[in-house]
Amino acid sequence: MANMFTNDSRQFKFDVLVTICRAANRGPVDEDEIMKYARNLVSLDSPRVRCCVYKEREVLRQRVRLAMGKMASDEREDKPMQIIQVIDAACDGCTIKKIRVTDNCRKCMAKECVAACRFGAMHIGEFRSEIDYSKCKECGACARACPYNAIVVTERPCYSHCPVQAISWDEHNICQIDENKCINCGQCELACPFGAIEDRSYILPVMNDLREKRPMYAVVAPSIQGQFDNTSLAQTMKAIEMLGFEKCIEVAIGADAVAQTEYEELKKHKAEGVPLTTSCCPAFVNMLKIHFPEQYKKNKSSTLSPMVAIAKKLKTDHPDHAVVFIGPCVAKKYETLISDYIDYCITYEELAAMLISKHINPEDVVVEENEPYGTVYGRNFAHSNGVAGAVQQAAKEAGDGPYTAVVADNGFECKKQLMLLRAGKFTADILEGMNCSGGCIAGPACISDAATVRGRMAKENMSCDKKTIEQSLEMFDFKGFNIEMEKKD
């Protein structure tokens, strides 16, 4: 297997995906057959990362189920709309106690930790301060009071990275996800150091359709540019076509159309004194819809996301073709399930597994000539401030603006700005919401780090012609094409 990641859990997941792709290349597969091949990933001599081979094989079994588009556990009710799943066999390594006394404790005479505790949970033991966890409320007052910093407060990574408090744990201290709160952003998955939280995959039906030569288009998110070492965007897109797709198309073209339509919508909102929130990040939209329903109805842009916009255009022109989105985002899988225009969504790590299974190296692909492409403004949807910047550019081309914008650069900042919006204290014209810090180039399923991707994109885009958004819409026959939602459900 190719060593794509330094993170062992991500590498293990990736190895499972490659195994599934290789099996799917040979013909239809089922869970038993995949398990037969995947068991080779776990040696009987010693486990790769877990305490024992048997636990590792149970983790493997649940990973295989997720990779085949099923629930991680076969004992749970199937919930098709819940993309993010917990592999319960893998969830056992986190610190269970939030407040802990370390060996730094000097058993000092001041006893400030004891004085700070209002619940009688802290006392001086034989060698150091001790906590009675039956009384502890995990308020952290003792840690703040300790002059030696001997008491530490440790949040579980999954919990601390969830912007909507959808994470809790059961009586066995196994992570649980509240589907009524979860926005499927994948930040808990990205944060979990044990690979215990993963996303459901749809790679198998994609592989099956490609093997059966179903006519399919691949549409790639702008952030794919720079994901592969020493590989141009044109080479990456050609490599994707070599998998069996009839054509690979930039979602940046749809982003140009979104920028134009959202500008026209922004103009109306501005006249009515109502701020506009962007529509491109599905996790941000889910946050709006679930946690800020009034702002969803009042402020959210009714423009389709770039992914759905380009897919709608393709489905309108070629209704017999399937459309597969390839991106860095697991929330896009949720958006795919509620869209009439996207058939499947796969991630960059799933794409890499497909390429390896077919022995395709994008770096070696020869590209004869570049295809027409969208604008740099559309490609910049991959970065924070890219959406607002493109909308501002559309306004500029119309001789309008400027408009004021606030960029919410992560889930917690999105929540903060939406709370200001709900309280009537948001003063800008447009709120760009990006759940991943830095934008889509930092999505949970990226295969290169954000800083590297940003540099590669900037270098490659320097040679692009500086066409306008207006010119892009004319070139791709998007002018006048309706990309507004039929209804804001």
Helices and strands as residue ranges (DSSP letters): H 8-26, H 31-38, G 39-41, H 53-67, E 84-86, G 88-90, E 99-101, H 112-116, E 122-124, E 129-131, H 141-145, E 151-153, H 157-160, E 167-169, E 175-177, H 187-191, E 197-199, H 203-211, E 216-220, G 222-224, H 233-242, E 247-250, H 252-272, E 276-277, H 282-291, H 293-299, H 306-317, E 322-327, H 331-337, E 344-347, H 348-357, G 362-364, H 376-379, G 380-382, H 386-397, E 405-408, H 411-422, E 430-433, G 440-442, H 450-461, H 469-475
